[in-house]
């Protein structure tokens, strides 16, 4: 069990912060296709035993996640069509400080677009109520039934909770947090800790941000019946008032209730942090979107090369590295013509100016054919590695299946195949 915990802990600490991508949602037909590929991959697979190495689980996770990264970069390049050249006709917004402002074009394809500047002075923040810190092993609540009232968005709710005999403060606080989170009334509740005092408190924040001029609060908590218990909890105390985002559009001051809003019905902006002076927002120029997509594709490719080199250095197993690096090796001359070169380790880099010159020349169709060939090769490699990452780890063959009489084994690979291993074999 410790080995499984180690693998999952590695996954969460290394890849757990990755934000979901819109290309990660799939149709039923796509999920069915993936299932069929798993069945096919396992149908003729021999019975094997994984070699007992501590980094085996990490290697399987690395392969799976980097294969997913490669697949997402391919999806990004083909969002406007299967042919990469279609991205040249797609309107893609850009901001000069992407870490401060996220931007997406939502206007019509034939609309006249004027660039603009925005300077972020303040972000919209939610209301936060923080309760009193109570010793987790204490018993500040007597057995009984209690309630408190919540007023939010012109709606009133009554929350009731029971305190059973022998329940300590931690039991009661946890019960109230679950009650608020499962009610789905526009609040998030969690427990915060004071480690030195071995105590915890309830912190409640609104999902909404900002406020209207006539009302400074987004929610309020009160109780006329259980006022003693509410006073003990302290969750009626406001520790952060909600506030609007503040920014300047072309020098003119504006405010918004949220950090996400549209400008001129063409650009959807998401404020992430305060800007360092004015940020220029507009459409990407010519090959800028193409260069960014190709760079993302090459970054994901180089990440898989690094995983192959890492495992080869530890186990002298070049299977993954050879398979991935062969993609660029087989297209080296063609890739050079579109500004993509390889270094001594097999990493690919892009010369943006060379790419722009090639796709805008009379040989543009040949250039796009080369890019499509690279994209398709990377997509095929990502799919293979994602379906069966254990094909690249050290293992010992125990028994081959009877040729011509194989049976499907659809459950042989899990989402992260190889993480759960019976070391007693």
MOFENPE-V122168 format. One record per pair of residues at least 4 apart in sequence whose C-alpha atoms are under 8 Angstrom apart, sorted by the first residue. I is the first residue (numbers start at 1). GAP is how many residues later the second one is. Records with the same first field share a line. If there is no record, write none. Layout:
I=GAP + GAP
//
This chain:
1=4
2=4
3=4
4=4 + 415 + 416
5=4
6=4
7=4 + 50 + 51 + 412
8=4
9=4
10=4 + 48
11=4 + 5 + 47 + 50
12=4 + 5
13=4
15=50
20=4
21=4
23=49 + 52 + 53
24=48
26=4 + 5
27=4
28=4
29=4
30=4
31=4
32=4
33=4
34=4 + 353
35=4 + 375
36=4
37=4 + 350
38=4 + 349 + 350 + 372 + 375
39=4 + 369 + 370 + 371
40=4 + 368
41=4 + 346 + 347
42=366 + 367 + 368 + 370 + 371
43=363 + 364 + 365 + 366
44=357 + 362 + 363
45=355 + 356
46=351 + 352 + 353 + 354 + 355
47=350 + 351 + 352 + 353 + 354
48=347 + 348 + 349 + 350 + 351
49=346 + 347 + 348 + 349 + 376
50=343 + 344 + 345 + 346 + 368 + 371
51=343 + 344 + 345
52=4 + 371
55=4
56=4 + 337 + 362
57=4 + 361 + 362
58=4
59=4 + 248 + 252 + 334
60=4 + 329 + 330 + 333 + 356 + 357 + 358 + 359
61=4 + 355
62=4 + 245
63=4 + 241 + 244 + 322 + 323 + 326
64=4 + 321 + 322 + 325 + 352
65=4 + 321
66=4 + 234 + 237 + 238
67=4 + 237 + 314 + 315 + 316 + 318 + 319
68=4 + 314 + 318
69=4 + 231
70=4 + 227 + 230 + 231 + 308 + 309 + 312
71=4 + 307 + 308 + 311 + 312
72=4
73=4 + 220 + 223 + 224 + 227
74=4 + 223 + 301 + 304 + 305
75=4
76=217
77=7 + 10 + 213 + 216 + 217
78=4 + 5 + 6 + 8 + 9
79=8
80=4 + 6 + 7 + 10
81=5 + 6
82=4
83=285 + 289
84=284 + 287 + 288
85=4 + 283
86=4
87=202 + 203
88=198 + 199 + 201 + 202
91=14 + 18 + 192 + 193
92=12 + 13 + 191 + 192 + 197
93=10 + 11 + 12 + 174 + 188 + 189 + 190 + 191
94=4 + 9 + 10 + 187 + 188 + 189 + 190
95=6 + 7 + 8 + 184 + 185 + 186 + 187
96=183 + 184 + 185
97=4 + 178 + 182 + 183
98=4 + 5
99=173 + 174
100=171 + 172 + 173 + 174 + 175
101=168 + 169 + 170 + 171 + 172 + 174
102=167 + 168 + 169 + 170
103=164 + 165 + 166 + 167 + 178
104=163 + 164 + 165
105=161 + 162 + 163 + 178
106=159 + 160 + 161 + 162
107=4 + 158 + 159 + 160
108=158
113=153 + 169 + 170
114=168
115=165 + 166 + 167 + 168
116=133 + 134 + 164 + 165 + 166
117=131 + 132 + 133 + 134 + 161 + 162 + 163 + 164
118=129 + 130 + 131 + 132 + 133 + 160 + 161 + 162 + 163
119=128 + 129 + 130 + 132 + 155 + 156 + 157 + 158 + 159 + 160
120=125 + 126 + 127 + 128 + 151 + 153 + 154 + 155 + 157 + 158
121=124 + 125 + 126 + 127 + 153 + 154
122=122 + 123 + 124 + 125 + 151 + 152
123=120 + 121 + 122 + 123 + 136 + 148 + 149 + 150 + 151
124=85 + 86 + 118 + 119 + 120 + 121 + 122 + 132 + 133 + 134 + 135
125=84 + 85 + 117 + 118 + 119 + 120
126=79 + 80 + 81 + 82 + 83 + 84 + 114 + 115 + 116 + 117
127=78 + 79 + 82 + 90 + 91 + 92 + 111 + 112 + 113 + 114 + 115
128=75 + 76 + 77 + 78 + 110 + 111 + 112 + 113 + 114
129=74 + 75 + 76 + 106 + 107 + 108 + 109 + 110 + 111
130=71 + 72 + 73 + 74 + 104 + 105 + 106 + 107 + 108 + 109
131=70 + 71 + 72 + 102 + 103 + 104 + 105 + 106
132=68 + 69 + 70 + 100 + 101 + 102 + 103
133=60 + 61 + 66 + 67 + 68 + 69
134=4 + 35 + 65 + 66 + 67
135=34 + 35 + 62 + 63 + 64 + 65
136=32 + 33 + 34 + 62 + 63 + 64
137=31 + 32 + 33
138=30 + 31
139=27 + 28 + 29 + 30
140=28 + 29 + 92
141=22 + 27 + 28 + 88
142=21 + 23
143=19 + 20 + 21 + 22
144=18 + 19 + 20
145=15 + 16 + 17 + 18
146=14 + 15 + 16 + 17 + 79 + 80 + 83
147=11 + 12 + 13 + 14 + 76 + 78 + 79
148=10 + 11 + 12 + 73 + 74 + 75 + 76 + 77 + 78 + 82
149=7 + 8 + 9 + 10 + 72 + 73 + 74
150=6 + 7 + 8 + 9 + 69 + 70 + 71 + 72
151=4 + 5 + 6 + 68 + 69 + 70
152=4 + 33 + 66 + 67 + 68
153=65 + 66
159=20
161=14 + 15
163=4 + 9
167=4 + 5
168=4
169=4
170=4 + 30
171=4
172=4
173=4 + 18 + 28 + 29
174=4 + 17
175=4
176=4
177=4 + 12 + 13 + 14 + 25
178=4 + 11
179=4
180=4 + 5 + 7 + 8 + 9
181=6 + 7 + 8
186=20 + 21 + 22
187=17 + 18 + 19 + 20
188=16 + 17 + 18 + 19
189=13 + 14 + 15 + 16
190=12 + 13 + 14
191=9 + 10 + 11 + 12
192=8 + 9 + 10 + 11
193=5 + 6 + 7 + 8
194=4 + 5 + 6
195=4
201=32
202=31 + 33
203=32
204=31
206=12 + 13
208=10 + 50
209=33 + 34 + 35 + 48 + 49
210=32 + 33 + 34 + 35 + 46 + 47 + 48
211=4 + 5 + 6 + 7 + 31 + 32 + 33 + 46
212=4 + 45
216=25 + 26
217=24 + 25
218=24
220=16
221=14 + 15
222=5 + 8 + 14
223=4 + 7
226=4
227=4
228=4
229=4
230=4 + 5 + 6
231=4 + 5
243=14
244=11 + 12 + 13 + 14
245=10 + 11 + 12 + 13 + 14
246=7 + 8 + 9 + 10
247=6 + 7 + 8
248=4 + 5 + 6
249=4 + 5
256=5
259=10 + 11 + 12 + 13
260=8 + 9 + 10 + 11
261=7 + 8 + 9
262=4 + 5 + 6 + 7
263=4 + 5 + 6
275=4
284=4 + 5
285=4
287=4 + 69
288=4
289=4
290=4
291=4 + 61 + 64
292=4
293=4
294=4 + 56
295=4 + 54 + 55
296=4
297=4 + 78
298=4 + 50 + 51
299=4
300=4
301=4 + 23 + 46 + 47 + 77
302=4 + 44 + 45 + 46
303=4
304=4 + 17 + 20
305=4 + 16 + 19 + 20 + 41 + 42
306=4
307=4 + 14
308=4 + 10 + 11 + 12 + 13
309=4 + 9 + 12
310=4
311=4 + 5 + 6 + 7
312=4 + 5 + 6 + 9
313=4
315=79
317=76 + 77
318=4
319=4 + 73
320=4 + 72
321=4
322=4
323=4
324=4 + 57
325=4 + 21
326=4
327=4 + 47 + 50 + 51
328=4 + 7 + 14 + 18 + 20 + 46
331=4 + 43
332=4 + 9 + 10
333=4
334=4 + 36
335=4 + 5 + 6 + 35 + 36
336=4 + 5
337=21 + 30
338=16 + 17 + 20 + 21 + 29 + 32
339=11 + 12 + 13 + 14 + 15 + 16
340=8 + 9 + 10 + 11
341=7 + 8 + 9
342=4 + 5 + 6 + 7
343=4 + 5
350=5
351=4
352=4
353=4
354=4
355=4
356=4
357=4
358=5 + 6 + 9
359=4 + 5 + 6 + 8 + 9
360=4
363=4
364=4
365=4
366=4
367=4
368=4
369=4
370=4
371=4
372=4
373=4
374=4
375=4
376=4
377=4
378=4
379=4
380=4
381=4
382=4
383=4
384=4 + 5
385=4 + 6
388=25 + 29
389=4 + 28
390=27 + 28
401=4 + 5
402=4
413=4 + 5
414=4
//
